[in-house]
Amino acid sequence: MSSHREAPEISKDPVADSTDVYAFVSPDKPDTVTLIANYVPLQEPAGGPNFYEFGDDVLYEIHVDNNGDAVADITYQFRFQTKLTTPGSFLYNTGPIGSLSDPNWNSKQFYSVTQVDSQGARVLASDLACPPCNVGVLSTPNYEANLGQPAVHSLGSGMQVFAGQRAEEFYVDLGSIFDLGNLRPIQELNVFAKAAGLTGMPGVNATNGLNVHSIAIQVPISALTISGHPTIGVWTTASRQRARVFDGGGDIFSGPWTQVSRLGNPLINEVIIPLGEKDHWNRSKPVHDKQFATYYAHPELAGLLPVLYPGAFPDLAALNKAGTARADLEAILLTGIPSGLIKGFTNFTGAVQADLLRLNTSIPPTSTSSKTYSILGLIGGDPAGFPNGRRVADDVVTIELRAVAGVVFNLIDSTYVPDAAIADVSDFLPVGSEIITNGPLAAFPYLGVPYDGYDQTF
């Protein structure tokens, strides 16, 4: 998963577990950037009677570095508060919910947005309403018109914000990938799958039909960048106060905020950081990521691919045998890609090694109807996609699998020839957003309408 249950400790704390981060130039408002941080992973839509919500005791933050030092220059903080309409009822709602203020809705959530920058902290808005979870056709009829879109709030100065349940748009064949690294489309090449008599077949989207809780904010590019530096670095964190006292009259929280999870590039703590370092990575700041650089330079997965798929990756195997550091992965994931490696493209932020989602805001969005649009992003010839930020539909699993397999190492060493099998490396066949039932929206907050419990089919 991109970052769902990616570390031992945070897997026990889903409301503080960041699952995905997106950063892209808004396709319908190209003078703005949209930043999205998802939390509370793997939500089954039929989640009653206590439906999913943000943590009232969690500090959620989206950070932006605009000068390349891997330290936040602008941070958007989100704090939530749950209010019960009918405390004496066990029900989430006592009738159909027709609006965000409907008294039939018992458990409402509200939130504040605070911007922290060099000028200090200022509250941009408070008491903003989240939408309810999409319970079902009786409880939440006409969900998006009555509840989803009304939960998009203006912050003024060209900014808007949304926080609430959305459809999970990250797609991955989770059941196969973590079954000894099996990729169903090429599983006849996998040594274990071959022994079991398995042949190539389409992948299965393990997250289709599930929901997440999203925090999305749209900001003018001019408010995020500084002169001469169009590339920004983006990451999200969740923090808890250091002390919690369990008390019969209600828990007491005190002490400074302590980071418990973070996320920039997808899949990093999932498949790059080793098990013994995962909790430590979650608690670390990006500016200190040099301590983890060896795992990017010598990723375990790169060593496993030739073993799992014998004969399919001879050039990668030779690269591994030589002990060659993967400067290509270090550039893509830790510094951004310098100018000169890919004609007309860079998202380099500087020499500081930090796991950030880097977005060159001067690159315009690619229309989905354009011949150059590709869910494979940069390796598909589309510079507006991952790893230049991350759009909702980008197939980051396939992109990163191919990158680890060496698809762009020839940018570092022109004599290197990537293995032919890389073209078939994917967990889906065909790849694409057609594997998502509730696909992305064309406008903010872009993530699709959440699945409802009544129509759940699994």
C-alpha positions in Angstrom: 0.0 0.0 0.0 1.2 3.5 -0.5 1.4 4.0 3.2 -1.4 2.0 4.7 -0.4 0.1 7.8 3.2 0.6 6.8 4.9 0.5 10.2 4.3 -1.6 13.3 3.2 1.2 15.7 1.2 3.4 13.3 -0.8 0.4 12.1 -2.4 0.4 15.6 -3.4 4.0 15.3 -5.4 4.4 12.1 -6.7 7.9 12.7 -3.1 9.2 12.7 -2.0 7.0 9.8 -1.2 8.9 6.7 -2.0 6.8 3.6 -1.3 9.0 0.6 -0.2 12.5 -0.3 -1.0 14.2 -3.6 0.4 17.5 -4.9 -0.4 18.8 -8.4 -1.2 21.9 -10.4 -5.0 22.0 -10.4 -6.2 20.9 -13.9 -9.2 23.2 -13.9 -7.5 26.1 -12.0 -3.9 26.0 -13.3 -2.8 29.1 -11.2 -3.3 27.0 -8.1 -1.8 23.9 -6.5 -3.9 21.2 -4.8 -2.5 19.4 -1.8 -4.2 16.3 -0.4 -3.3 14.2 2.6 -5.3 11.0 3.3 -5.8 9.3 6.7 -7.7 6.5 8.3 -6.9 3.7 5.8 -9.0 0.7 4.5 -12.4 1.9 5.5 -15.2 -0.6 4.8 -18.2 1.6 3.8 -20.5 -0.5 6.0 -18.8 0.8 9.1 -21.6 1.4 11.6 -22.6 2.1 14.2 -19.5 4.1 14.9 -18.5 5.4 11.5 -15.0 6.6 10.7 -13.8 10.1 11.6 -10.7 12.2 12.1 -9.1 12.1 15.5 -10.0 15.0 17.8 -6.8 14.4 19.6 -4.5 14.4 16.5 -2.8 17.4 15.0 -2.8 17.0 11.2 -0.4 19.1 9.1 0.5 19.6 5.4 4.0 21.1 5.0 5.5 23.0 2.1 9.2 23.7 1.7 9.8 26.3 -1.0 13.6 27.1 -0.7 15.1 23.6 -0.8 16.3 23.2 2.8 13.8 20.4 3.6 12.3 22.5 6.5 8.7 23.7 6.3 8.3 27.3 5.2 4.5 27.1 5.1 2.4 24.6 7.2 -1.3 24.1 7.2 -2.6 22.7 10.5 -6.0 21.0 10.9 -7.7 20.3 14.2 -11.0 18.5 14.6 -13.8 18.5 17.1 -16.7 16.1 17.3 -20.1 17.3 18.5 -23.1 15.1 19.3 -26.6 16.3 18.5 -28.3 13.5 20.4 -25.9 12.1 23.0 -28.5 9.8 24.4 -28.8 7.9 21.1 -26.5 5.1 19.9 -27.3 6.0 16.3 -25.0 7.9 13.9 -28.1 9.4 12.4 -31.8 9.3 13.5 -33.2 9.9 10.0 -32.1 10.9 6.5 -29.2 13.5 6.5 -30.2 16.2 4.0 -27.6 18.9 4.9 -24.5 19.5 6.9 -26.6 21.0 9.7 -29.4 18.4 9.7 -30.4 17.6 13.3 -30.9 13.9 12.2 -27.1 13.7 12.0 -25.9 12.9 15.5 -22.1 12.8 15.3 -20.8 15.9 13.5 -17.2 16.9 13.0 -15.9 20.5 12.6 -12.4 21.7 12.1 -10.1 24.7 12.0 -7.4 25.6 9.5 -4.3 27.4 10.7 -1.4 28.7 8.5 2.1 28.7 10.1 4.8 30.6 8.3 7.6 33.1 8.9 5.0 35.6 10.1 3.7 33.2 12.8 0.5 31.3 13.1 -2.9 32.7 12.0 -6.2 30.9 11.9 -7.7 31.0 8.4 -11.0 29.5 9.4 -12.7 27.6 12.2 -15.9 25.6 12.8 -15.8 24.3 9.2 -18.2 21.4 8.7 -17.0 18.0 7.5 -19.5 15.9 5.6 -20.9 12.7 7.2 -19.7 9.3 6.1 -21.7 7.9 3.2 -23.9 5.6 5.2 -26.3 4.5 2.5 -29.2 5.4 0.2 -31.6 6.0 3.0 -29.4 7.9 5.5 -27.3 10.0 3.0 -29.4 10.4 -0.2 -27.9 12.4 -3.0 -24.7 12.4 -1.1 -22.4 14.6 -3.2 -25.0 17.3 -4.0 -26.4 17.5 -0.4 -23.3 16.8 1.6 -20.0 16.4 -0.3 -19.9 19.6 -2.3 -21.4 21.8 0.5 -18.4 20.7 2.5 -16.0 22.5 0.2 -15.3 25.8 2.0 -13.7 29.0 0.8 -10.8 30.4 2.8 -10.6 33.6 0.8 -7.6 34.7 -1.3 -8.3 32.1 -3.9 -8.0 29.2 -1.4 -10.5 26.4 -0.7 -10.5 23.5 1.6 -12.3 20.1 2.2 -12.0 17.5 5.0 -14.1 14.4 5.1 -14.6 10.9 3.7 -13.7 10.2 0.0 -13.3 7.1 -2.2 -9.9 5.5 -2.1 -8.2 6.3 -5.4 -4.9 4.6 -4.7 -4.9 1.2 -6.5 -2.7 -1.8 -5.9 -2.8 -5.5 -6.2 -2.0 -5.9 -2.5 -2.9 -9.5 -2.2 -0.5 -10.5 -4.9 2.4 -8.1 -4.3 2.9 -9.1 -0.7 2.5 -12.8 -1.6 6.3 -13.2 -2.3 6.5 -10.2 -4.7 4.1 -11.7 -7.2 3.0 -9.5 -10.1 0.0 -11.3 -11.7 0.5 -10.0 -15.3 4.0 -11.6 -15.4 3.6 -14.3 -12.7 4.6 -17.1 -15.0 8.1 -15.6 -14.6 7.9 -15.6 -10.8 9.8 -18.6 -9.5 7.2 -19.5 -6.8 4.2 -18.8 -9.0 5.7 -20.8 -11.8 6.1 -23.8 -9.4 2.5 -23.4 -8.5 1.4 -23.5 -12.1 0.2 -19.9 -12.2 0.1 -18.0 -15.5 -0.3 -14.3 -16.4 -3.6 -12.7 -15.5 -5.1 -9.2 -14.8 -4.4 -7.7 -11.4 -7.0 -7.3 -8.6 -7.4 -3.8 -7.0 -7.5 -4.6 -3.3 -8.6 -1.1 -2.4 -11.5 -0.8 -4.8 -14.7 -0.1 -2.9 -12.9 1.2 0.2 -12.8 4.8 1.6 -10.4 7.1 3.3 -10.6 10.4 5.1 -9.1 13.3 3.1 -7.8 16.7 3.9 -7.5 18.8 0.7 -6.5 22.4 0.3 -6.2 24.4 -2.9 -3.8 27.4 -2.8 -2.6 29.9 -5.4 0.9 29.0 -6.7 2.0 32.5 -5.9 1.2 31.9 -2.2 3.4 28.8 -2.1 6.5 29.6 -4.2 9.2 32.2 -3.9 10.9 34.1 -6.8 13.2 31.9 -8.8 12.1 28.7 -7.1 9.1 27.2 -8.8 9.6 23.7 -7.2 8.1 23.0 -3.8 8.5 20.0 -1.5 5.4 18.6 0.2 4.8 16.2 3.0 2.2 15.5 5.7 2.5 14.6 9.4 0.3 13.6 12.2 1.2 14.3 15.8 -0.1 13.4 19.2 0.5 15.1 22.6 3.2 13.3 24.5 1.1 12.4 27.6 -2.3 10.7 27.8 -3.9 9.9 31.1 -6.8 7.5 31.1 -9.5 8.8 33.4 -13.1 7.7 34.1 -14.4 11.2 33.3 -12.6 11.4 29.9 -9.0 11.0 28.9 -6.6 13.9 29.5 -4.0 14.9 27.0 -1.0 17.1 27.8 2.6 17.9 26.8 4.2 18.9 23.5 3.0 17.5 20.1 5.1 14.5 19.0 5.1 13.4 15.4 3.9 9.8 15.0 3.5 9.5 11.2 4.7 11.2 8.0 4.5 10.7 4.3 6.0 12.4 1.2 6.7 10.1 -1.7 4.5 7.0 -2.0 5.6 3.5 -0.9 8.8 4.6 0.8 8.2 3.4 4.3 6.4 0.5 2.7 9.1 -1.0 0.6 12.3 1.1 1.0 12.7 1.5 4.7 13.4 -1.8 6.6 11.2 -3.2 9.3 13.5 -2.3 12.1 13.6 1.4 11.0 10.0 2.0 10.1 8.8 3.5 13.4 11.9 5.6 13.6 11.4 6.9 10.0 7.8 7.9 10.9 9.0 10.0 13.8 11.9 11.6 11.9 11.9 14.9 10.1 12.7 14.9 6.3 15.7 17.2 6.9 17.4 14.3 8.7 16.7 11.7 5.9 20.4 11.4 5.0 20.5 8.7 7.8 18.2 6.6 5.6 20.0 7.3 2.2 21.6 3.8 2.1 18.2 2.2 1.7 17.5 4.3 -1.3 20.9 3.7 -2.8 20.7 -0.1 -2.3 17.0 -1.0 -2.1 16.3 -4.5 -1.0 13.6 -4.9 -3.7 16.1 -4.3 -6.4 18.0 -7.3 -5.1 14.9 -9.5 -4.9 13.6 -8.9 -8.4 16.3 -11.0 -10.2 15.8 -13.7 -7.6 12.0 -13.8 -7.8 12.1 -13.5 -11.6 15.2 -15.5 -12.6 16.5 -14.6 -16.0 14.2 -11.7 -16.5 16.5 -9.0 -15.1 20.1 -9.9 -16.0 21.2 -6.3 -16.3 19.7 -5.4 -12.9 21.3 -8.4 -11.4 24.7 -7.3 -12.8 24.1 -3.8 -11.3 23.4 -5.4 -7.9 26.4 -7.7 -8.1 28.7 -4.7 -8.7 27.3 -3.0 -5.6 26.5 0.1 -7.6 24.7 2.8 -5.7 21.4 3.7 -7.2 22.0 7.4 -7.8 18.9 7.4 -10.0 16.6 6.6 -7.1 18.4 9.0 -4.8 17.8 11.8 -7.3 14.2 10.9 -7.9 13.2 10.5 -4.3 15.7 12.4 -2.2 16.8 15.6 -4.1 14.6 15.8 -7.1 15.9 15.4 -10.7 18.5 18.0 -11.7 18.3 19.8 -15.0 20.1 18.3 -17.9 19.2 14.7 -17.2 15.7 14.9 -18.9 15.3 17.5 -21.6 13.2 20.4 -20.5 12.5 18.9 -17.0 13.7 19.4 -13.5 12.2 19.3 -10.0 15.5 19.5 -8.2 15.3 21.3 -4.8 18.9 21.2 -3.8 21.6 19.0 -2.2 19.7 18.3 1.0 18.5 14.7 0.9 14.9 14.5 2.1 11.9 12.4 1.3 9.6 15.0 -0.2 7.0 15.0 -2.9 8.5 17.5 -5.3 6.3 19.6 -7.6 7.7 21.9 -10.3 4.7 24.3 -10.4 5.9 25.9 -13.7 5.0 22.8 -15.6 1.3 23.1 -16.7 -1.2 20.3 -16.1 -1.7 17.8 -18.9 -5.3 17.4 -20.1 -6.6 13.9 -19.8 -7.7 14.1 -23.4 -4.1 15.0 -24.6 -2.0 12.4 -26.4 0.8 13.2 -24.0 -1.2 12.4 -20.8 0.0 9.2 -19.1 -0.8 7.7 -15.7 2.8 6.6 -15.8 3.9 10.2 -15.4 7.4 11.1 -16.3 8.5 7.6 -17.4 5.4 7.7 -19.7 6.5 11.0 -21.3 4.1 13.1 -19.2 6.2 15.6 -17.1 3.1 16.8 -15.2 2.8 13.4 -13.4 4.7 11.5 -10.7 7.5 12.0 -9.6 6.7 15.6 -10.5 4.3 15.9 -7.7 1.6 13.2 -7.8 -1.8 13.3 -9.4 -4.8 11.3 -8.2 -4.8 8.8 -11.1 -1.0 8.3 -11.4 0.0 4.7 -11.2 2.7 5.1 -8.6 3.1 1.4 -8.0 4.0 0.6 -11.5 6.2 3.7 -11.8 8.2 2.9 -8.7 8.5 -0.8 -9.5 9.9 0.1 -12.9 12.2 2.7 -11.4 13.6 0.2 -8.8 14.0 -2.3 -11.7 16.3 0.3 -13.4 14.2 1.9 -16.1 15.9 5.2 -15.7 19.4 4.2 -14.6 20.7 5.0 -18.1 20.2 8.7 -17.2 23.0 8.2 -14.7 25.1 5.7 -16.8 24.5 6.1 -20.6 26.1 2.6 -21.2 23.4 0.9 -19.1 20.6 -0.8 -21.0 17.5 -1.5 -18.9 16.1 -5.0 -19.0 13.5 -5.6 -21.7 11.2 -7.2 -19.0 10.7 -3.8 -17.4 8.1 -2.8 -20.0 5.9 -5.6 -18.6 6.4 -4.8 -14.9 3.1 -3.8 -13.4 0.6 -5.1 -10.9 -2.2 -4.5 -13.4 -2.9 -5.5 -17.0 -3.9 -3.1 -18.4 -2.8 -0.4 -16.0 -5.3 2.5 -15.5 -8.0 4.1 -13.5 -10.6 1.9 -15.1 -9.9 -0.5 -12.1 -11.5 2.1 -9.8 -15.3 2.1 -9.5 -15.7 5.6 -8.0 -13.0 7.4 -10.0 -11.6 10.9 -9.5 -13.7 14.0 -10.0 -12.8 16.8 -12.5 -12.9 19.5 -9.8 -11.8 20.0 -6.2 -11.5 18.0 -4.0 -10.9 15.6 -7.0 -11.1 12.4 -5.0 -14.2 10.5 -5.9 -17.6 10.2 -4.0 -17.2 7.8 -1.1 -18.7 4.3 -1.4 -21.8 3.8 0.7 -22.5 0.9 3.0 -25.8 -0.1 1.5 -24.4 -0.8 -1.9 -21.2 -2.5 -0.6 -20.8 -5.8 -2.5 -18.0 -7.4 -0.6 
